[in-house]
Amino acid sequence: NYSFIYKPHPSASMALVEKVLGESKINDYKIVNDASYSFLGYVDLVISPYSTGLFTFAVSGIPTIVFKSKMTNKVTSEWRDLENLYCGLMYYIQLKDLDVTIERALHCEDLICNDIEHIREYFPDFNLNFSVKRVVMLMEEV
């Protein structure tokens, strides 16, 4: 028995959301538009077709499922780094595998650490400092 919070991505298709929820037999869900940080402490599982915002949850140790969709395929074909990042996640799946993956994700705590390590490798701790320096440098060029 699950209660779901759904935060739509600005480009999300509500028809796809309804399809996913319907096929997964999810009866109890809430759609929110608040910042993700406002409900971070209430989330036990994240499911997303495409969003860079899902990494906030994944690095917080929350199981994160990314299912492949037309949007995911379009974005990752144009942005190979994102495809490589998604491929390293434990639960980068086909939509048809969602039900099985939900059960697996809720009961496999040891795999969550692999996602955290993968993301930290991809975005090293010094990355924020590097990004700030890069922005300052770009602003000086203007």
C-alpha positions in Angstrom: 0.0 0.0 0.0 1.6 3.3 -1.2 0.8 7.0 -1.1 2.5 8.9 -3.9 3.5 12.5 -4.2 3.8 13.5 -7.9 5.6 16.7 -8.8 5.2 17.3 -12.5 8.2 18.4 -14.5 7.4 21.5 -16.5 7.5 19.5 -19.7 5.6 16.5 -18.3 2.7 14.9 -20.1 -0.2 14.4 -17.8 -1.5 11.7 -20.1 1.8 9.7 -19.5 1.5 10.3 -15.8 -2.0 9.0 -15.7 -0.9 6.0 -17.8 2.0 5.2 -15.5 -0.2 5.6 -12.3 -3.0 3.5 -13.8 -0.7 0.6 -15.0 1.0 0.5 -11.6 -2.2 0.2 -9.7 -1.5 3.3 -7.7 -4.7 4.5 -6.0 -3.4 7.1 -3.5 -1.4 10.0 -4.9 -1.1 13.7 -4.6 0.1 16.1 -7.3 2.2 19.0 -5.9 4.0 21.9 -7.5 6.1 22.9 -4.4 9.9 22.8 -4.5 11.3 19.3 -4.1 13.1 20.2 -1.0 9.8 20.9 0.8 8.8 17.3 0.7 12.2 15.6 0.7 11.7 14.2 4.2 8.4 12.5 3.2 9.6 10.5 0.2 10.4 6.8 0.3 10.7 6.3 -3.4 11.2 8.5 -6.5 9.9 7.5 -10.0 10.6 9.8 -13.0 10.7 9.6 -16.8 13.2 12.5 -17.1 14.4 15.1 -14.7 17.8 16.3 -13.4 15.9 17.2 -10.2 15.6 13.5 -9.3 19.3 13.5 -8.4 18.6 15.5 -5.2 16.6 12.5 -4.0 19.1 9.9 -5.2 22.0 11.5 -3.4 19.8 11.7 -0.3 19.6 7.9 -0.2 16.1 7.7 -1.5 15.6 4.9 -4.1 15.1 6.5 -7.5 13.6 4.8 -10.5 14.1 6.4 -13.9 11.9 4.8 -16.6 12.6 5.2 -20.3 10.0 7.2 -22.2 9.8 9.1 -25.5 10.9 12.2 -23.7 13.8 10.4 -22.0 15.0 9.0 -25.3 14.8 12.4 -27.0 16.7 14.2 -24.3 19.4 11.5 -23.8 20.0 11.2 -27.6 20.8 14.9 -27.6 22.6 15.0 -24.2 24.9 11.9 -24.0 26.2 12.9 -20.6 22.8 12.5 -19.2 22.3 9.1 -20.8 25.7 8.0 -19.2 24.6 9.4 -15.8 21.2 7.6 -16.0 22.7 4.3 -17.2 24.8 4.2 -14.0 21.7 4.3 -11.8 20.5 1.0 -10.4 17.0 1.5 -11.5 17.1 2.9 -15.1 14.3 0.7 -16.6 11.8 0.1 -19.3 8.3 1.3 -18.3 6.9 -2.3 -18.5 9.2 -3.2 -15.6 7.9 -0.5 -13.2 5.8 -2.7 -10.8 8.6 -5.2 -10.2 11.2 -2.5 -9.8 9.1 -0.6 -7.3 9.0 -3.7 -5.0 12.8 -4.3 -5.6 13.7 -0.7 -4.9 11.7 -0.6 -1.6 13.5 -3.7 -0.3 17.1 -3.4 -1.6 18.7 -0.8 0.6 22.3 -1.9 -0.3 21.8 -0.8 -3.9 21.1 2.8 -2.9 24.7 3.4 -1.8 25.7 2.4 -5.4 23.6 5.2 -6.8 25.1 7.7 -4.3 28.6 6.6 -5.2 27.8 6.7 -9.0 26.5 10.3 -8.8 29.3 11.5 -6.5 31.8 10.1 -9.0 30.0 11.8 -11.8 29.8 15.1 -9.9 32.8 15.2 -7.6 32.6 17.3 -4.4 34.8 20.0 -5.9 32.4 20.4 -8.8 30.5 23.2 -7.1 33.7 25.2 -6.7 34.7 24.5 -10.3 31.2 25.7 -11.5 31.4 28.9 -9.5 34.9 29.7 -10.8 33.7 29.0 -14.4 30.7 31.4 -13.9 32.9 34.1 -12.5 35.3 33.6 -15.5 32.5 33.8 -18.0 31.1 36.9 -16.4 34.5 38.6 -16.6 34.6 37.9 -20.3 31.3 39.8 -20.9 
